[in-house]
Amino acid sequence: MAWVDHTEIQIMSGRCWTELRRPLRAVPALEQALARYDDSHARDKALYLSWLADAYLSAGEIEQAVLVVDRALDLSDGVASVRPRRRLAPLLKNLGEHRGVPAVSELLDKAAG
């Protein structure tokens, strides 16, 4: 129970709002919590960023989703877990529908390389 602090509760709340497709509630909760979440917890932060990117995608904020997925990819690079990349795969697939947006095309090339 020691790891369940205010930040973790906010992240869990944001994840729930994301799954319920309520991005206007998910985004602020996740952004506030992730601003306090240290990059040294790269695996977990990459996973939590994937929910933020999903919320942005649900809200139609494609460029913002790209920025968040890009950050999650950077954090997940070199971690000893496949879970972040697996969690990001469907987001990258959904972003593929917006390949005409230059930032999306760049991100998809980066993810493939």
Phi and psi restraints in degrees (range 20) as a CNS / XPLOR table:
assign (resid 1 and name C) (resid 2 and name N)
       (resid 2 and name CA) (resid 2 and name C) 1.0 -63.2 20.0 2
assign (resid 2 and name N) (resid 2 and name CA)
       (resid 2 and name C) (resid 3 and name N) 1.0 -28.1 20.0 2
assign (resid 2 and name C) (resid 3 and name N)
       (resid 3 and name CA) (resid 3 and name C) 1.0 -81.2 20.0 2
assign (resid 3 and name N) (resid 3 and name CA)
       (resid 3 and name C) (resid 4 and name N) 1.0 -10.2 20.0 2
assign (resid 3 and name C) (resid 4 and name N)
       (resid 4 and name CA) (resid 4 and name C) 1.0 -88.7 20.0 2
assign (resid 4 and name N) (resid 4 and name CA)
       (resid 4 and name C) (resid 5 and name N) 1.0 85.7 20.0 2
assign (resid 4 and name C) (resid 5 and name N)
       (resid 5 and name CA) (resid 5 and name C) 1.0 -108.0 20.0 2
assign (resid 5 and name N) (resid 5 and name CA)
       (resid 5 and name C) (resid 6 and name N) 1.0 -172.0 20.0 2
assign (resid 5 and name C) (resid 6 and name N)
       (resid 6 and name CA) (resid 6 and name C) 1.0 -59.5 20.0 2
assign (resid 6 and name N) (resid 6 and name CA)
       (resid 6 and name C) (resid 7 and name N) 1.0 -39.5 20.0 2
assign (resid 6 and name C) (resid 7 and name N)
       (resid 7 and name CA) (resid 7 and name C) 1.0 -63.6 20.0 2
assign (resid 7 and name N) (resid 7 and name CA)
       (resid 7 and name C) (resid 8 and name N) 1.0 -46.0 20.0 2
assign (resid 7 and name C) (resid 8 and name N)
       (resid 8 and name CA) (resid 8 and name C) 1.0 -64.0 20.0 2
assign (resid 8 and name N) (resid 8 and name CA)
       (resid 8 and name C) (resid 9 and name N) 1.0 -38.4 20.0 2
assign (resid 8 and name C) (resid 9 and name N)
       (resid 9 and name CA) (resid 9 and name C) 1.0 -65.3 20.0 2
assign (resid 9 and name N) (resid 9 and name CA)
       (resid 9 and name C) (resid 10 and name N) 1.0 -40.1 20.0 2
assign (resid 9 and name C) (resid 10 and name N)
       (resid 10 and name CA) (resid 10 and name C) 1.0 -65.0 20.0 2
assign (resid 10 and name N) (resid 10 and name CA)
       (resid 10 and name C) (resid 11 and name N) 1.0 -40.4 20.0 2
assign (resid 10 and name C) (resid 11 and name N)
       (resid 11 and name CA) (resid 11 and name C) 1.0 -63.3 20.0 2
assign (resid 11 and name N) (resid 11 and name CA)
       (resid 11 and name C) (resid 12 and name N) 1.0 -45.3 20.0 2
assign (resid 11 and name C) (resid 12 and name N)
       (resid 12 and name CA) (resid 12 and name C) 1.0 -63.3 20.0 2
assign (resid 12 and name N) (resid 12 and name CA)
       (resid 12 and name C) (resid 13 and name N) 1.0 -38.5 20.0 2
assign (resid 12 and name C) (resid 13 and name N)
       (resid 13 and name CA) (resid 13 and name C) 1.0 -63.2 20.0 2
assign (resid 13 and name N) (resid 13 and name CA)
       (resid 13 and name C) (resid 14 and name N) 1.0 -46.2 20.0 2
assign (resid 13 and name C) (resid 14 and name N)
       (resid 14 and name CA) (resid 14 and name C) 1.0 -62.0 20.0 2
assign (resid 14 and name N) (resid 14 and name CA)
       (resid 14 and name C) (resid 15 and name N) 1.0 -39.1 20.0 2
assign (resid 14 and name C) (resid 15 and name N)
       (resid 15 and name CA) (resid 15 and name C) 1.0 -62.8 20.0 2
assign (resid 15 and name N) (resid 15 and name CA)
       (resid 15 and name C) (resid 16 and name N) 1.0 -42.7 20.0 2
assign (resid 15 and name C) (resid 16 and name N)
       (resid 16 and name CA) (resid 16 and name C) 1.0 -62.4 20.0 2
assign (resid 16 and name N) (resid 16 and name CA)
       (resid 16 and name C) (resid 17 and name N) 1.0 -46.2 20.0 2
assign (resid 16 and name C) (resid 17 and name N)
       (resid 17 and name CA) (resid 17 and name C) 1.0 -61.4 20.0 2
assign (resid 17 and name N) (resid 17 and name CA)
       (resid 17 and name C) (resid 18 and name N) 1.0 -36.0 20.0 2
assign (resid 17 and name C) (resid 18 and name N)
       (resid 18 and name CA) (resid 18 and name C) 1.0 -63.8 20.0 2
assign (resid 18 and name N) (resid 18 and name CA)
       (resid 18 and name C) (resid 19 and name N) 1.0 -47.4 20.0 2
assign (resid 18 and name C) (resid 19 and name N)
       (resid 19 and name CA) (resid 19 and name C) 1.0 -63.9 20.0 2
assign (resid 19 and name N) (resid 19 and name CA)
       (resid 19 and name C) (resid 20 and name N) 1.0 -29.6 20.0 2
assign (resid 19 and name C) (resid 20 and name N)
       (resid 20 and name CA) (resid 20 and name C) 1.0 -83.0 20.0 2
assign (resid 20 and name N) (resid 20 and name CA)
       (resid 20 and name C) (resid 21 and name N) 1.0 2.2 20.0 2
assign (resid 20 and name C) (resid 21 and name N)
       (resid 21 and name CA) (resid 21 and name C) 1.0 59.5 20.0 2
assign (resid 21 and name N) (resid 21 and name CA)
       (resid 21 and name C) (resid 22 and name N) 1.0 47.0 20.0 2
assign (resid 21 and name C) (resid 22 and name N)
       (resid 22 and name CA) (resid 22 and name C) 1.0 -120.5 20.0 2
assign (resid 22 and name N) (resid 22 and name CA)
       (resid 22 and name C) (resid 23 and name N) 1.0 70.2 20.0 2
assign (resid 22 and name C) (resid 23 and name N)
       (resid 23 and name CA) (resid 23 and name C) 1.0 -62.8 20.0 2
assign (resid 23 and name N) (resid 23 and name CA)
       (resid 23 and name C) (resid 24 and name N) 1.0 -29.2 20.0 2
assign (resid 23 and name C) (resid 24 and name N)
       (resid 24 and name CA) (resid 24 and name C) 1.0 -65.8 20.0 2
assign (resid 24 and name N) (resid 24 and name CA)
       (resid 24 and name C) (resid 25 and name N) 1.0 -23.4 20.0 2
assign (resid 24 and name C) (resid 25 and name N)
       (resid 25 and name CA) (resid 25 and name C) 1.0 -93.5 20.0 2
assign (resid 25 and name N) (resid 25 and name CA)
       (resid 25 and name C) (resid 26 and name N) 1.0 -34.3 20.0 2
assign (resid 25 and name C) (resid 26 and name N)
       (resid 26 and name CA) (resid 26 and name C) 1.0 -69.5 20.0 2
assign (resid 26 and name N) (resid 26 and name CA)
       (resid 26 and name C) (resid 27 and name N) 1.0 -46.2 20.0 2
assign (resid 26 and name C) (resid 27 and name N)
       (resid 27 and name CA) (resid 27 and name C) 1.0 -58.7 20.0 2
assign (resid 27 and name N) (resid 27 and name CA)
       (resid 27 and name C) (resid 28 and name N) 1.0 -51.8 20.0 2
assign (resid 27 and name C) (resid 28 and name N)
       (resid 28 and name CA) (resid 28 and name C) 1.0 -61.2 20.0 2
assign (resid 28 and name N) (resid 28 and name CA)
       (resid 28 and name C) (resid 29 and name N) 1.0 -41.1 20.0 2
assign (resid 28 and name C) (resid 29 and name N)
       (resid 29 and name CA) (resid 29 and name C) 1.0 -62.7 20.0 2
assign (resid 29 and name N) (resid 29 and name CA)
       (resid 29 and name C) (resid 30 and name N) 1.0 -46.1 20.0 2
assign (resid 29 and name C) (resid 30 and name N)
       (resid 30 and name CA) (resid 30 and name C) 1.0 -69.8 20.0 2
assign (resid 30 and name N) (resid 30 and name CA)
       (resid 30 and name C) (resid 31 and name N) 1.0 -41.5 20.0 2
assign (resid 30 and name C) (resid 31 and name N)
       (resid 31 and name CA) (resid 31 and name C) 1.0 -62.9 20.0 2
assign (resid 31 and name N) (resid 31 and name CA)
       (resid 31 and name C) (resid 32 and name N) 1.0 -43.2 20.0 2
assign (resid 31 and name C) (resid 32 and name N)
       (resid 32 and name CA) (resid 32 and name C) 1.0 -64.1 20.0 2
assign (resid 32 and name N) (resid 32 and name CA)
       (resid 32 and name C) (resid 33 and name N) 1.0 -44.7 20.0 2
assign (resid 32 and name C) (resid 33 and name N)
       (resid 33 and name CA) (resid 33 and name C) 1.0 -68.1 20.0 2
assign (resid 33 and name N) (resid 33 and name CA)
       (resid 33 and name C) (resid 34 and name N) 1.0 -44.1 20.0 2
assign (resid 33 and name C) (resid 34 and name N)
       (resid 34 and name CA) (resid 34 and name C) 1.0 -69.2 20.0 2
assign (resid 34 and name N) (resid 34 and name CA)
       (resid 34 and name C) (resid 35 and name N) 1.0 -24.2 20.0 2
assign (resid 34 and name C) (resid 35 and name N)
       (resid 35 and name CA) (resid 35 and name C) 1.0 -64.7 20.0 2
assign (resid 35 and name N) (resid 35 and name CA)
       (resid 35 and name C) (resid 36 and name N) 1.0 -26.1 20.0 2
assign (resid 35 and name C) (resid 36 and name N)
       (resid 36 and name CA) (resid 36 and name C) 1.0 -96.8 20.0 2
assign (resid 36 and name N) (resid 36 and name CA)
       (resid 36 and name C) (resid 37 and name N) 1.0 -4.5 20.0 2
assign (resid 36 and name C) (resid 37 and name N)
       (resid 37 and name CA) (resid 37 and name C) 1.0 -91.1 20.0 2
assign (resid 37 and name N) (resid 37 and name CA)
       (resid 37 and name C) (resid 38 and name N) 1.0 120.2 20.0 2
assign (resid 37 and name C) (resid 38 and name N)
       (resid 38 and name CA) (resid 38 and name C) 1.0 -71.7 20.0 2
assign (resid 38 and name N) (resid 38 and name CA)
       (resid 38 and name C) (resid 39 and name N) 1.0 142.1 20.0 2
assign (resid 38 and name C) (resid 39 and name N)
       (resid 39 and name CA) (resid 39 and name C) 1.0 -65.2 20.0 2
assign (resid 39 and name N) (resid 39 and name CA)
       (resid 39 and name C) (resid 40 and name N) 1.0 -16.1 20.0 2
assign (resid 39 and name C) (resid 40 and name N)
       (resid 40 and name CA) (resid 40 and name C) 1.0 -65.8 20.0 2
assign (resid 40 and name N) (resid 40 and name CA)
       (resid 40 and name C) (resid 41 and name N) 1.0 -16.7 20.0 2
assign (resid 40 and name C) (resid 41 and name N)
       (resid 41 and name CA) (resid 41 and name C) 1.0 -98.1 20.0 2
assign (resid 41 and name N) (resid 41 and name CA)
       (resid 41 and name C) (resid 42 and name N) 1.0 57.2 20.0 2
assign (resid 41 and name C) (resid 42 and name N)
       (resid 42 and name CA) (resid 42 and name C) 1.0 -57.3 20.0 2
assign (resid 42 and name N) (resid 42 and name CA)
       (resid 42 and name C) (resid 43 and name N) 1.0 -45.1 20.0 2
assign (resid 42 and name C) (resid 43 and name N)
       (resid 43 and name CA) (resid 43 and name C) 1.0 -60.0 20.0 2
assign (resid 43 and name N) (resid 43 and name CA)
       (resid 43 and name C) (resid 44 and name N) 1.0 -52.5 20.0 2
assign (resid 43 and name C) (resid 44 and name N)
       (resid 44 and name CA) (resid 44 and name C) 1.0 -65.4 20.0 2
assign (resid 44 and name N) (resid 44 and name CA)
       (resid 44 and name C) (resid 45 and name N) 1.0 -41.9 20.0 2
assign (resid 44 and name C) (resid 45 and name N)
       (resid 45 and name CA) (resid 45 and name C) 1.0 -64.4 20.0 2
assign (resid 45 and name N) (resid 45 and name CA)
       (resid 45 and name C) (resid 46 and name N) 1.0 -39.9 20.0 2
assign (resid 45 and name C) (resid 46 and name N)
       (resid 46 and name CA) (resid 46 and name C) 1.0 -61.7 20.0 2
assign (resid 46 and name N) (resid 46 and name CA)
       (resid 46 and name C) (resid 47 and name N) 1.0 -42.1 20.0 2
assign (resid 46 and name C) (resid 47 and name N)
       (resid 47 and name CA) (resid 47 and name C) 1.0 -62.2 20.0 2
assign (resid 47 and name N) (resid 47 and name CA)
       (resid 47 and name C) (resid 48 and name N) 1.0 -47.2 20.0 2
assign (resid 47 and name C) (resid 48 and name N)
       (resid 48 and name CA) (resid 48 and name C) 1.0 -66.7 20.0 2
assign (resid 48 and name N) (resid 48 and name CA)
       (resid 48 and name C) (resid 49 and name N) 1.0 -34.7 20.0 2
assign (resid 48 and name C) (resid 49 and name N)
       (resid 49 and name CA) (resid 49 and name C) 1.0 -63.0 20.0 2
assign (resid 49 and name N) (resid 49 and name CA)
       (resid 49 and name C) (resid 50 and name N) 1.0 -29.8 20.0 2
assign (resid 49 and name C) (resid 50 and name N)
       (resid 50 and name CA) (resid 50 and name C) 1.0 -64.0 20.0 2
assign (resid 50 and name N) (resid 50 and name CA)
       (resid 50 and name C) (resid 51 and name N) 1.0 -34.4 20.0 2
assign (resid 50 and name C) (resid 51 and name N)
       (resid 51 and name CA) (resid 51 and name C) 1.0 -71.0 20.0 2
assign (resid 51 and name N) (resid 51 and name CA)
       (resid 51 and name C) (resid 52 and name N) 1.0 -36.0 20.0 2
assign (resid 51 and name C) (resid 52 and name N)
       (resid 52 and name CA) (resid 52 and name C) 1.0 -63.7 20.0 2
assign (resid 52 and name N) (resid 52 and name CA)
       (resid 52 and name C) (resid 53 and name N) 1.0 -44.9 20.0 2
assign (resid 52 and name C) (resid 53 and name N)
       (resid 53 and name CA) (resid 53 and name C) 1.0 -61.3 20.0 2
assign (resid 53 and name N) (resid 53 and name CA)
       (resid 53 and name C) (resid 54 and name N) 1.0 -40.1 20.0 2
assign (resid 53 and name C) (resid 54 and name N)
       (resid 54 and name CA) (resid 54 and name C) 1.0 -62.1 20.0 2
assign (resid 54 and name N) (resid 54 and name CA)
       (resid 54 and name C) (resid 55 and name N) 1.0 -41.3 20.0 2
assign (resid 54 and name C) (resid 55 and name N)
       (resid 55 and name CA) (resid 55 and name C) 1.0 -64.2 20.0 2
assign (resid 55 and name N) (resid 55 and name CA)
       (resid 55 and name C) (resid 56 and name N) 1.0 -43.1 20.0 2
assign (resid 55 and name C) (resid 56 and name N)
       (resid 56 and name CA) (resid 56 and name C) 1.0 -62.2 20.0 2
assign (resid 56 and name N) (resid 56 and name CA)
       (resid 56 and name C) (resid 57 and name N) 1.0 -40.7 20.0 2
assign (resid 56 and name C) (resid 57 and name N)
       (resid 57 and name CA) (resid 57 and name C) 1.0 -63.2 20.0 2
assign (resid 57 and name N) (resid 57 and name CA)
       (resid 57 and name C) (resid 58 and name N) 1.0 -41.9 20.0 2
assign (resid 57 and name C) (resid 58 and name N)
       (resid 58 and name CA) (resid 58 and name C) 1.0 -62.0 20.0 2
assign (resid 58 and name N) (resid 58 and name CA)
       (resid 58 and name C) (resid 59 and name N) 1.0 -32.1 20.0 2
assign (resid 58 and name C) (resid 59 and name N)
       (resid 59 and name CA) (resid 59 and name C) 1.0 -83.5 20.0 2
assign (resid 59 and name N) (resid 59 and name CA)
       (resid 59 and name C) (resid 60 and name N) 1.0 -2.8 20.0 2
assign (resid 59 and name C) (resid 60 and name N)
       (resid 60 and name CA) (resid 60 and name C) 1.0 80.3 20.0 2
assign (resid 60 and name N) (resid 60 and name CA)
       (resid 60 and name C) (resid 61 and name N) 1.0 14.0 20.0 2
assign (resid 60 and name C) (resid 61 and name N)
       (resid 61 and name CA) (resid 61 and name C) 1.0 -92.6 20.0 2
assign (resid 61 and name N) (resid 61 and name CA)
       (resid 61 and name C) (resid 62 and name N) 1.0 76.7 20.0 2
assign (resid 61 and name C) (resid 62 and name N)
       (resid 62 and name CA) (resid 62 and name C) 1.0 -63.7 20.0 2
assign (resid 62 and name N) (resid 62 and name CA)
       (resid 62 and name C) (resid 63 and name N) 1.0 -48.9 20.0 2
assign (resid 62 and name C) (resid 63 and name N)
       (resid 63 and name CA) (resid 63 and name C) 1.0 -62.6 20.0 2
assign (resid 63 and name N) (resid 63 and name CA)
       (resid 63 and name C) (resid 64 and name N) 1.0 -38.6 20.0 2
assign (resid 63 and name C) (resid 64 and name N)
       (resid 64 and name CA) (resid 64 and name C) 1.0 -68.4 20.0 2
assign (resid 64 and name N) (resid 64 and name CA)
       (resid 64 and name C) (resid 65 and name N) 1.0 -38.3 20.0 2
assign (resid 64 and name C) (resid 65 and name N)
       (resid 65 and name CA) (resid 65 and name C) 1.0 -61.2 20.0 2
assign (resid 65 and name N) (resid 65 and name CA)
       (resid 65 and name C) (resid 66 and name N) 1.0 -40.8 20.0 2
assign (resid 65 and name C) (resid 66 and name N)
       (resid 66 and name CA) (resid 66 and name C) 1.0 -60.5 20.0 2
assign (resid 66 and name N) (resid 66 and name CA)
       (resid 66 and name C) (resid 67 and name N) 1.0 -46.2 20.0 2
assign (resid 66 and name C) (resid 67 and name N)
       (resid 67 and name CA) (resid 67 and name C) 1.0 -59.5 20.0 2
assign (resid 67 and name N) (resid 67 and name CA)
       (resid 67 and name C) (resid 68 and name N) 1.0 -41.2 20.0 2
assign (resid 67 and name C) (resid 68 and name N)
       (resid 68 and name CA) (resid 68 and name C) 1.0 -72.4 20.0 2
assign (resid 68 and name N) (resid 68 and name CA)
       (resid 68 and name C) (resid 69 and name N) 1.0 -41.6 20.0 2
assign (resid 68 and name C) (resid 69 and name N)
       (resid 69 and name CA) (resid 69 and name C) 1.0 -63.4 20.0 2
assign (resid 69 and name N) (resid 69 and name CA)
       (resid 69 and name C) (resid 70 and name N) 1.0 -41.4 20.0 2
assign (resid 69 and name C) (resid 70 and name N)
       (resid 70 and name CA) (resid 70 and name C) 1.0 -59.0 20.0 2
assign (resid 70 and name N) (resid 70 and name CA)
       (resid 70 and name C) (resid 71 and name N) 1.0 -44.7 20.0 2
assign (resid 70 and name C) (resid 71 and name N)
       (resid 71 and name CA) (resid 71 and name C) 1.0 -62.8 20.0 2
assign (resid 71 and name N) (resid 71 and name CA)
       (resid 71 and name C) (resid 72 and name N) 1.0 -42.6 20.0 2
assign (resid 71 and name C) (resid 72 and name N)
       (resid 72 and name CA) (resid 72 and name C) 1.0 -64.0 20.0 2
assign (resid 72 and name N) (resid 72 and name CA)
       (resid 72 and name C) (resid 73 and name N) 1.0 -39.5 20.0 2
assign (resid 72 and name C) (resid 73 and name N)
       (resid 73 and name CA) (resid 73 and name C) 1.0 -62.0 20.0 2
assign (resid 73 and name N) (resid 73 and name CA)
       (resid 73 and name C) (resid 74 and name N) 1.0 -43.7 20.0 2
assign (resid 73 and name C) (resid 74 and name N)
       (resid 74 and name CA) (resid 74 and name C) 1.0 -61.0 20.0 2
assign (resid 74 and name N) (resid 74 and name CA)
       (resid 74 and name C) (resid 75 and name N) 1.0 -44.9 20.0 2
assign (resid 74 and name C) (resid 75 and name N)
       (resid 75 and name CA) (resid 75 and name C) 1.0 -66.3 20.0 2
assign (resid 75 and name N) (resid 75 and name CA)
       (resid 75 and name C) (resid 76 and name N) 1.0 -36.4 20.0 2
assign (resid 75 and name C) (resid 76 and name N)
       (resid 76 and name CA) (resid 76 and name C) 1.0 -78.5 20.0 2
assign (resid 76 and name N) (resid 76 and name CA)
       (resid 76 and name C) (resid 77 and name N) 1.0 -14.5 20.0 2
assign (resid 76 and name C) (resid 77 and name N)
       (resid 77 and name CA) (resid 77 and name C) 1.0 -65.5 20.0 2
assign (resid 77 and name N) (resid 77 and name CA)
       (resid 77 and name C) (resid 78 and name N) 1.0 118.3 20.0 2
assign (resid 77 and name C) (resid 78 and name N)
       (resid 78 and name CA) (resid 78 and name C) 1.0 91.2 20.0 2
assign (resid 78 and name N) (resid 78 and name CA)
       (resid 78 and name C) (resid 79 and name N) 1.0 -3.7 20.0 2
assign (resid 78 and name C) (resid 79 and name N)
       (resid 79 and name CA) (resid 79 and name C) 1.0 -77.6 20.0 2
assign (resid 79 and name N) (resid 79 and name CA)
       (resid 79 and name C) (resid 80 and name N) 1.0 151.6 20.0 2
assign (resid 79 and name C) (resid 80 and name N)
       (resid 80 and name CA) (resid 80 and name C) 1.0 -86.6 20.0 2
assign (resid 80 and name N) (resid 80 and name CA)
       (resid 80 and name C) (resid 81 and name N) 1.0 44.8 20.0 2
assign (resid 80 and name C) (resid 81 and name N)
       (resid 81 and name CA) (resid 81 and name C) 1.0 -149.1 20.0 2
assign (resid 81 and name N) (resid 81 and name CA)
       (resid 81 and name C) (resid 82 and name N) 1.0 138.0 20.0 2
assign (resid 81 and name C) (resid 82 and name N)
       (resid 82 and name CA) (resid 82 and name C) 1.0 -88.5 20.0 2
assign (resid 82 and name N) (resid 82 and name CA)
       (resid 82 and name C) (resid 83 and name N) 1.0 -10.2 20.0 2
assign (resid 82 and name C) (resid 83 and name N)
       (resid 83 and name CA) (resid 83 and name C) 1.0 -58.1 20.0 2
assign (resid 83 and name N) (resid 83 and name CA)
       (resid 83 and name C) (resid 84 and name N) 1.0 -44.3 20.0 2
assign (resid 83 and name C) (resid 84 and name N)
       (resid 84 and name CA) (resid 84 and name C) 1.0 -60.1 20.0 2
assign (resid 84 and name N) (resid 84 and name CA)
       (resid 84 and name C) (resid 85 and name N) 1.0 -44.7 20.0 2
assign (resid 84 and name C) (resid 85 and name N)
       (resid 85 and name CA) (resid 85 and name C) 1.0 -64.4 20.0 2
assign (resid 85 and name N) (resid 85 and name CA)
       (resid 85 and name C) (resid 86 and name N) 1.0 -37.8 20.0 2
assign (resid 85 and name C) (resid 86 and name N)
       (resid 86 and name CA) (resid 86 and name C) 1.0 -64.8 20.0 2
assign (resid 86 and name N) (resid 86 and name CA)
       (resid 86 and name C) (resid 87 and name N) 1.0 -37.7 20.0 2
assign (resid 86 and name C) (resid 87 and name N)
       (resid 87 and name CA) (resid 87 and name C) 1.0 -70.6 20.0 2
assign (resid 87 and name N) (resid 87 and name CA)
       (resid 87 and name C) (resid 88 and name N) 1.0 -31.9 20.0 2
assign (resid 87 and name C) (resid 88 and name N)
       (resid 88 and name CA) (resid 88 and name C) 1.0 -80.7 20.0 2
assign (resid 88 and name N) (resid 88 and name CA)
       (resid 88 and name C) (resid 89 and name N) 1.0 -22.8 20.0 2
assign (resid 88 and name C) (resid 89 and name N)
       (resid 89 and name CA) (resid 89 and name C) 1.0 -55.4 20.0 2
assign (resid 89 and name N) (resid 89 and name CA)
       (resid 89 and name C) (resid 90 and name N) 1.0 -49.1 20.0 2
assign (resid 89 and name C) (resid 90 and name N)
       (resid 90 and name CA) (resid 90 and name C) 1.0 -65.4 20.0 2
assign (resid 90 and name N) (resid 90 and name CA)
       (resid 90 and name C) (resid 91 and name N) 1.0 -31.0 20.0 2
assign (resid 90 and name C) (resid 91 and name N)
       (resid 91 and name CA) (resid 91 and name C) 1.0 -66.5 20.0 2
assign (resid 91 and name N) (resid 91 and name CA)
       (resid 91 and name C) (resid 92 and name N) 1.0 -42.7 20.0 2
assign (resid 91 and name C) (resid 92 and name N)
       (resid 92 and name CA) (resid 92 and name C) 1.0 -63.1 20.0 2
assign (resid 92 and name N) (resid 92 and name CA)
       (resid 92 and name C) (resid 93 and name N) 1.0 -38.7 20.0 2
assign (resid 92 and name C) (resid 93 and name N)
       (resid 93 and name CA) (resid 93 and name C) 1.0 -63.6 20.0 2
assign (resid 93 and name N) (resid 93 and name CA)
       (resid 93 and name C) (resid 94 and name N) 1.0 -45.3 20.0 2
assign (resid 93 and name C) (resid 94 and name N)
       (resid 94 and name CA) (resid 94 and name C) 1.0 -65.6 20.0 2
assign (resid 94 and name N) (resid 94 and name CA)
       (resid 94 and name C) (resid 95 and name N) 1.0 -36.2 20.0 2
assign (resid 94 and name C) (resid 95 and name N)
       (resid 95 and name CA) (resid 95 and name C) 1.0 -66.4 20.0 2
assign (resid 95 and name N) (resid 95 and name CA)
       (resid 95 and name C) (resid 96 and name N) 1.0 -25.5 20.0 2
assign (resid 95 and name C) (resid 96 and name N)
       (resid 96 and name CA) (resid 96 and name C) 1.0 -57.3 20.0 2
assign (resid 96 and name N) (resid 96 and name CA)
       (resid 96 and name C) (resid 97 and name N) 1.0 -24.8 20.0 2
assign (resid 96 and name C) (resid 97 and name N)
       (resid 97 and name CA) (resid 97 and name C) 1.0 -67.4 20.0 2
assign (resid 97 and name N) (resid 97 and name CA)
       (resid 97 and name C) (resid 98 and name N) 1.0 -13.6 20.0 2
assign (resid 97 and name C) (resid 98 and name N)
       (resid 98 and name CA) (resid 98 and name C) 1.0 -117.4 20.0 2
assign (resid 98 and name N) (resid 98 and name CA)
       (resid 98 and name C) (resid 99 and name N) 1.0 30.2 20.0 2
assign (resid 98 and name C) (resid 99 and name N)
       (resid 99 and name CA) (resid 99 and name C) 1.0 -58.7 20.0 2
assign (resid 99 and name N) (resid 99 and name CA)
       (resid 99 and name C) (resid 100 and name N) 1.0 -21.1 20.0 2
assign (resid 99 and name C) (resid 100 and name N)
       (resid 100 and name CA) (resid 100 and name C) 1.0 -67.2 20.0 2
assign (resid 100 and name N) (resid 100 and name CA)
       (resid 100 and name C) (resid 101 and name N) 1.0 -17.8 20.0 2
assign (resid 100 and name C) (resid 101 and name N)
       (resid 101 and name CA) (resid 101 and name C) 1.0 -81.2 20.0 2
assign (resid 101 and name N) (resid 101 and name CA)
       (resid 101 and name C) (resid 102 and name N) 1.0 121.2 20.0 2
assign (resid 101 and name C) (resid 102 and name N)
       (resid 102 and name CA) (resid 102 and name C) 1.0 -52.3 20.0 2
assign (resid 102 and name N) (resid 102 and name CA)
       (resid 102 and name C) (resid 103 and name N) 1.0 -40.7 20.0 2
assign (resid 102 and name C) (resid 103 and name N)
       (resid 103 and name CA) (resid 103 and name C) 1.0 -63.4 20.0 2
assign (resid 103 and name N) (resid 103 and name CA)
       (resid 103 and name C) (resid 104 and name N) 1.0 -35.7 20.0 2
assign (resid 103 and name C) (resid 104 and name N)
       (resid 104 and name CA) (resid 104 and name C) 1.0 -66.2 20.0 2
assign (resid 104 and name N) (resid 104 and name CA)
       (resid 104 and name C) (resid 105 and name N) 1.0 -46.7 20.0 2
assign (resid 104 and name C) (resid 105 and name N)
       (resid 105 and name CA) (resid 105 and name C) 1.0 -58.8 20.0 2
assign (resid 105 and name N) (resid 105 and name CA)
       (resid 105 and name C) (resid 106 and name N) 1.0 -43.8 20.0 2
assign (resid 105 and name C) (resid 106 and name N)
       (resid 106 and name CA) (resid 106 and name C) 1.0 -62.6 20.0 2
assign (resid 106 and name N) (resid 106 and name CA)
       (resid 106 and name C) (resid 107 and name N) 1.0 -43.6 20.0 2
assign (resid 106 and name C) (resid 107 and name N)
       (resid 107 and name CA) (resid 107 and name C) 1.0 -64.2 20.0 2
assign (resid 107 and name N) (resid 107 and name CA)
       (resid 107 and name C) (resid 108 and name N) 1.0 -43.8 20.0 2
assign (resid 107 and name C) (resid 108 and name N)
       (resid 108 and name CA) (resid 108 and name C) 1.0 -64.7 20.0 2
assign (resid 108 and name N) (resid 108 and name CA)
       (resid 108 and name C) (resid 109 and name N) 1.0 -37.4 20.0 2
assign (resid 108 and name C) (resid 109 and name N)
       (resid 109 and name CA) (resid 109 and name C) 1.0 -63.9 20.0 2
assign (resid 109 and name N) (resid 109 and name CA)
       (resid 109 and name C) (resid 110 and name N) 1.0 -42.7 20.0 2
assign (resid 109 and name C) (resid 110 and name N)
       (resid 110 and name CA) (resid 110 and name C) 1.0 -62.3 20.0 2
assign (resid 110 and name N) (resid 110 and name CA)
       (resid 110 and name C) (resid 111 and name N) 1.0 -44.6 20.0 2
assign (resid 110 and name C) (resid 111 and name N)
       (resid 111 and name CA) (resid 111 and name C) 1.0 -65.9 20.0 2
assign (resid 111 and name N) (resid 111 and name CA)
       (resid 111 and name C) (resid 112 and name N) 1.0 -33.7 20.0 2
assign (resid 111 and name C) (resid 112 and name N)
       (resid 112 and name CA) (resid 112 and name C) 1.0 -76.7 20.0 2
assign (resid 112 and name N) (resid 112 and name CA)
       (resid 112 and name C) (resid 113 and name N) 1.0 -27.2 20.0 2
